[in-house]
């Protein structure tokens, strides 16, 4: 196995400072990844069917908070609220009147305030010309509309921070079609007040690439704190807690990293995006890696998922702990056709959602493990082929 390219002491000595270079940090290489079966490397596995008398829409966004689960559908109409796997209530407020939306873009939830926060699209003209995102607030579980707040910029992702604030990645100014080249000149991580929407802190600028992938570059950590990966030639994990940003770990894909020129926060977003697409499409067999997906910080253990840019599944996993590394790929369970990759993080636990029929997800001729046999049985018992969640940790 290739030796990681890093100076451990240097990396650990600068954990309080985000000014690191590629020479200071571990090198992550997919050539070092060991192919594993899901059953062989997971622990604390739980299968939780989502129970509903009615059909549930295909999952767009999934958030898990202990025994509470919230899921939006891909059509942008519904948010489902589950407790212990059972559907308790549904938000469906499509329209153009007060307390209504035409589509759900993103959402987050405060378990402490029992408040659902929805980044929604209202009147299309207001949306295209406004310099703010409209965040609507609904009480849970009754889904009663209790007002809306403006968040600066266009939200790419957001999460509830410390139970009473909003951590979001936004693009500044307007999405005006007539001035698109300059309208997205700054993408940033901000902290906003949950009551007023006012920006409390602008933590840092981010490249447009990170803005577009913001929903998978952050994860909810323990005690309603959040973890986020910042893209760069040295990718950096941050913990957000008590209104502060703390840099804790960095890594690089080195020669397989997305070139730095496409990860410059100050670069014009159109030019950066088109340049990155041209770079990828000009050589579809390139070995370029991207990652920092679904990051978890658990004490001195730092982990995330990554993959080849041109591949379908984010099925590579990396962990660093006290100088030791784990680098896995695969994660197919016995008898299944697809890898088990996260759709959400609940503290230090990954959550995968299984949708569709067992005929498409399982191989008819293959043997089952005790886990896949139970999963197949649970999915077959689901009313209207509603989804099933799989919770797990990686050893």
C-alpha positions in Angstrom: 0.0 0.0 0.0 1.3 3.5 -0.9 2.5 5.4 2.2 0.3 8.4 3.0 2.1 11.7 2.1 1.9 13.7 5.3 3.7 15.0 8.3 1.5 14.0 11.2 3.1 16.2 13.8 2.8 19.2 11.5 -0.8 18.5 10.7 -1.8 18.0 14.3 0.1 21.0 15.6 -1.9 23.4 13.4 -5.4 22.2 14.1 -6.3 25.6 15.4 -5.2 27.2 12.1 -6.8 26.7 8.6 -3.7 27.9 6.7 -2.3 24.4 5.7 -0.5 23.3 2.6 -0.7 19.9 0.8 2.7 18.9 2.4 1.2 19.0 5.8 -1.7 16.6 5.3 -2.6 12.9 4.5 -2.8 11.8 0.9 -5.9 9.9 0.1 -5.6 7.5 -2.9 -8.2 5.2 -4.3 -5.5 2.8 -5.4 -5.0 2.0 -1.7 -8.7 1.3 -1.0 -9.5 -2.2 0.0 -12.7 -3.7 -1.4 -15.1 -4.8 1.4 -18.5 -6.3 1.8 -21.0 -4.2 3.8 -21.5 -6.9 6.4 -17.8 -7.3 7.1 -17.1 -3.7 8.1 -20.2 -2.4 9.7 -21.6 -2.5 13.3 -24.7 -1.3 15.1 -26.8 -2.1 12.0 -30.5 -1.3 12.3 -33.2 -1.7 9.7 -36.1 0.8 10.1 -39.0 0.7 7.7 -40.8 4.0 7.0 -44.4 3.2 7.8 -47.2 5.0 5.9 -50.7 4.1 4.7 -50.1 6.2 1.6 -47.3 6.0 -0.9 -44.3 8.2 -0.2 -42.5 10.1 -2.9 -39.0 9.3 -3.9 -36.5 10.8 -1.5 -34.8 14.0 -2.2 -33.4 15.2 1.1 -33.2 13.1 4.3 -32.5 14.3 7.9 -32.3 12.1 10.9 -32.3 13.1 14.6 -32.5 10.1 16.8 -36.0 8.7 16.6 -37.2 11.6 14.4 -36.8 11.4 10.6 -37.7 14.0 8.0 -37.7 13.4 4.2 -38.6 15.6 1.3 -39.7 14.3 -2.1 -38.1 14.9 -5.4 -41.0 16.8 -6.8 -40.5 19.5 -4.2 -44.0 19.2 -2.8 -43.9 17.2 0.5 -41.9 16.9 3.6 -42.7 13.7 5.7 -42.2 13.6 9.4 -41.6 10.2 11.1 -41.2 9.2 14.7 -39.9 5.7 15.4 -40.4 5.0 11.7 -44.1 5.9 11.6 -45.4 8.8 9.6 -46.8 11.3 12.0 -47.5 14.3 9.8 -46.9 15.7 6.3 -46.2 19.2 5.1 -47.9 19.9 1.7 -48.5 23.6 1.2 -48.2 24.0 -2.6 -49.7 27.2 -3.8 -49.1 30.9 -4.1 -50.9 32.2 -1.0 -49.6 33.0 2.5 -47.8 30.1 4.0 -47.6 28.3 0.7 -44.7 27.5 -1.8 -44.4 26.4 -5.4 -41.5 24.1 -4.6 -39.2 23.0 -1.8 -35.5 23.6 -2.4 -34.0 22.6 0.9 -35.0 22.1 4.5 -33.7 21.6 8.0 -35.2 21.0 11.4 -34.7 22.1 15.0 -35.5 19.2 17.3 -35.3 21.6 20.3 -37.7 24.2 19.0 -39.8 21.6 17.0 -39.5 23.9 14.0 -39.2 23.0 10.4 -37.3 25.5 8.2 -38.0 25.3 4.5 -36.0 27.1 1.8 -38.9 27.5 -0.6 -39.5 29.0 -4.0 -42.5 31.2 -4.1 -43.4 33.6 -6.9 -41.0 32.9 -9.7 -40.3 36.6 -10.5 -39.5 37.3 -6.8 -37.2 34.3 -6.8 -35.2 35.3 -9.9 -34.7 38.9 -8.9 -34.4 38.7 -5.1 -31.0 38.8 -3.4 -32.3 36.7 -0.5 -33.8 33.2 0.0 -37.2 32.8 1.6 -37.1 30.5 4.5 -40.6 29.5 5.7 -41.1 28.2 9.3 -43.6 25.5 10.3 -44.3 24.0 13.7 -43.9 20.2 14.1 -45.8 18.0 14.2 -48.9 20.0 13.2 -47.1 21.7 10.2 -48.6 25.1 11.0 -47.1 28.1 9.2 -45.6 30.6 11.7 -43.8 33.0 9.4 -40.9 33.4 7.1 -37.4 35.0 7.2 -35.0 36.2 4.5 -31.5 34.6 4.4 -28.9 36.5 2.4 -28.1 34.9 -0.9 -29.3 31.8 -2.6 -29.2 28.8 -0.4 -27.4 25.6 -1.7 -27.7 23.8 1.6 -28.6 24.6 5.2 -28.8 22.9 8.6 -29.9 23.7 12.1 -26.9 24.8 14.2 -26.9 24.5 18.0 -30.7 24.1 17.8 -31.3 27.9 17.4 -29.4 29.1 14.3 -29.1 28.3 10.6 -25.8 27.2 9.0 -26.0 27.7 5.3 -23.9 27.8 2.1 -25.2 30.6 0.0 -24.4 32.5 -3.2 -24.4 36.2 -2.9 -26.7 38.7 -4.7 -29.3 38.0 -7.3 -29.9 35.2 -9.7 -30.9 37.7 -12.4 -30.6 36.0 -15.8 -29.5 39.3 -17.3 -26.5 39.5 -15.0 -25.6 36.0 -14.1 -21.9 36.3 -14.7 -21.5 38.7 -11.8 -24.5 37.7 -9.7 -22.9 34.7 -8.1 -19.5 36.3 -7.5 -19.2 35.1 -3.9 -20.3 31.8 -2.4 -20.0 31.6 1.4 -20.7 29.8 4.6 -22.9 31.9 6.9 -24.6 31.6 10.3 -28.0 33.2 10.5 -30.5 33.9 13.3 -33.3 31.4 13.3 -35.8 34.1 14.4 -35.0 37.0 12.0 -32.8 35.5 9.3 -30.1 38.1 9.9 -26.5 37.0 9.3 -24.6 36.5 12.5 -21.3 35.5 11.0 -19.9 35.1 7.5 -17.4 32.3 8.2 -15.6 32.0 4.9 -15.9 32.1 1.1 -16.1 28.9 -0.8 -15.6 27.9 -4.5 -18.7 27.6 -6.6 -18.0 23.8 -6.9 -18.5 23.5 -3.2 -21.7 25.7 -3.3 -23.2 23.2 -5.8 -22.4 20.2 -3.6 -23.0 21.8 -0.3 -25.8 19.4 0.7 -23.3 16.4 0.8 -20.3 18.3 2.0 -21.9 18.8 5.5 -23.4 16.5 8.1 -25.2 16.9 11.4 -22.9 16.0 14.3 -23.7 15.3 17.9 -25.6 17.8 20.0 -26.9 19.7 16.9 -23.4 20.8 15.9 -22.4 20.5 12.2 -19.3 19.3 10.3 -18.4 20.6 6.9 -15.7 19.9 4.3 -14.2 22.8 2.4 -12.9 21.9 -1.0 -9.4 22.8 -2.1 -6.1 21.2 -2.9 -5.9 20.7 0.8 -9.5 19.8 1.7 -10.4 20.8 5.2 -12.9 19.6 7.8 -14.5 22.1 10.1 -16.6 21.8 13.2 -19.2 24.5 13.9 -20.2 24.9 17.5 -21.4 27.7 19.7 -21.3 30.1 16.8 -17.7 29.4 16.0 -15.8 27.6 13.2 -13.0 25.2 14.3 -10.6 23.7 11.8 -9.8 20.1 12.8 -8.4 18.0 9.9 -7.2 18.3 6.4 -6.4 15.9 3.5 -5.5 15.9 -0.2 -6.0 13.7 -3.2 -2.7 15.2 -4.4 -2.2 14.6 -8.2 -5.7 13.2 -8.4 -7.3 16.3 -6.8 -9.5 18.6 -8.8 -7.1 21.3 -10.1 -6.8 24.3 -7.8 -7.9 26.7 -10.6 -11.4 25.3 -10.4 -11.5 25.6 -6.6 -10.7 29.3 -6.2 -13.5 31.0 -4.2 -12.8 34.3 -6.1 -13.0 32.8 -9.6 -16.0 33.7 -11.7 -18.5 30.9 -11.2 -19.5 30.5 -14.8 -15.9 30.3 -15.9 -15.0 27.9 -13.1 -17.9 25.6 -13.7 -17.5 25.5 -17.5 -13.7 25.0 -17.1 -14.3 22.1 -14.7 -16.8 20.5 -17.0 -14.5 20.8 -20.0 -11.6 19.4 -17.9 -13.7 16.4 -16.9 -15.3 15.7 -20.3 -12.1 16.0 -22.3 -10.7 12.9 -20.5 -13.6 10.8 -19.2 -11.2 8.1 -18.0 -9.2 10.5 -15.8 -8.5 9.4 -12.2 -9.7 12.7 -10.7 -11.1 12.2 -7.2 -13.6 14.3 -5.2 -14.7 13.9 -1.6 -15.2 15.0 1.9 -18.8 13.8 1.6 -20.8 13.0 4.7 -18.0 14.0 7.1 -17.9 12.8 10.7 -15.8 14.1 13.5 -15.8 11.7 16.5 -13.2 12.7 19.0 -9.8 12.1 17.2 -11.5 10.1 14.5 -12.1 11.9 11.2 -14.0 10.1 8.4 -15.7 10.9 5.1 -16.7 9.4 1.7 -15.1 10.0 -1.7 -15.1 8.6 -5.3 -13.9 9.1 -8.8 -15.5 12.2 -10.3 -16.9 10.4 -13.3 -18.3 7.4 -11.4 -21.9 7.0 -10.3 -21.5 5.9 -6.6 -19.7 7.7 -3.8 -18.6 4.3 -2.5 -15.1 5.0 -1.1 -14.6 5.5 2.6 -11.6 7.0 4.4 -10.9 7.4 8.1 -7.9 8.8 10.0 -7.4 8.3 13.7 -4.2 8.9 15.6 -1.9 8.3 12.7 -3.8 5.2 11.5 -5.9 5.1 8.3 -8.8 3.1 6.9 -9.5 3.2 3.2 -12.4 1.1 1.9 -14.4 0.8 -1.2 -17.3 -1.4 -2.4 -19.9 -1.7 0.4 -22.1 -4.1 -1.4 -24.1 -6.5 0.8 -24.4 -10.1 -0.1 -27.0 -10.6 -2.8 -27.5 -6.9 -3.6 -26.8 -5.1 -6.8 -25.8 -1.7 -5.5 -23.4 -0.4 -2.8 -24.7 0.9 0.5 -23.8 4.6 0.6 -25.1 7.3 3.0 -28.0 9.6 2.3 -27.7 11.2 5.8 -25.7 11.3 9.0 -27.2 11.0 12.4 -24.4 12.1 14.8 -21.8 9.4 14.2 -24.1 7.0 12.4 -24.6 6.7 8.6 -28.1 6.3 7.2 -28.8 4.7 3.8 -32.2 4.7 2.2 -33.4 1.7 0.2 -36.1 2.6 -2.3 -37.7 0.6 -5.1 -38.6 -3.1 -5.3 -36.5 -6.0 -4.1 -36.5 -7.3 -7.7 -34.3 -4.4 -8.8 -32.1 -4.2 -5.6 -31.4 -7.9 -5.1 -30.0 -10.6 -7.3 -32.4 -13.5 -7.6 -29.7 -16.1 -8.0 -27.4 -14.9 -5.2 -27.3 -16.1 -1.6 -28.3 -13.8 1.2 -26.5 -12.9 4.5 -28.6 -12.7 7.6 -28.6 -8.9 7.1 -29.7 -9.0 3.5 -32.3 -11.7 4.2 -33.8 -9.5 6.9 -33.6 -6.4 4.7 -35.3 -8.2 1.8 -38.1 -9.5 4.1 -38.6 -6.0 5.5 -38.8 -4.4 2.1 -41.2 -7.0 0.8 -43.5 -6.3 3.8 -43.6 -2.6 3.1 -47.0 -1.1 2.1 -46.8 0.3 -1.5 -43.1 -0.3 -1.7 -42.3 2.5 0.7 -38.6 2.9 1.6 -36.6 1.4 4.3 -33.7 3.0 6.2 -30.5 1.2 7.2 -28.5 2.7 10.1 -24.8 1.7 10.6 -21.4 2.6 11.8 -18.1 1.5 10.2 -15.6 -0.5 12.3 
